Amino acid sequence: MHMGEKDGKIVLVCTVGKTVLHYDARCIDDLLQMLRTAGDWVELGGADEQKPAKEGTVEAWGRSAANPIGGWYGLKKGLRGRFGAYIPPLMEELGLCELEHNAKNNRIRAKSPIN
């Protein structure tokens, strides 16, 4: 995963095999704020765009009209899903969150800010 630019926007470019997904880069700060507001563990989810996302998950939030951008953080039509699968590991690598690593039904929570 790396940062790039598409249509004048800063994007996260996620390459999975031969598939290239794009996410609005604002998703990192926005998701972190959502997790801090939640204050506890949140399920990841991780459904393809064509499938409904389980309510209350990171995946559902990443598609919701109630998130800060008012909809999908995924930018490539047909490949906008899987937000809950690909963005949380990046946030963990950046030291922003704690992430479970079970076989399924994993959760995420924000790390406490250092004062």
Buried (B, 14 or more C-beta within 10 A) or exposed (E): BEEEEEEEEEBBBBEEEEEEBBBBBBBBEBBBEBBBEBEEBBBBBBBEBEEEBBEEBBBBBBBBEEBBEEEBBBBBEEBBBBBBBBBBBBBBEEEBBBBEEEEEEBBBBBBEEEE
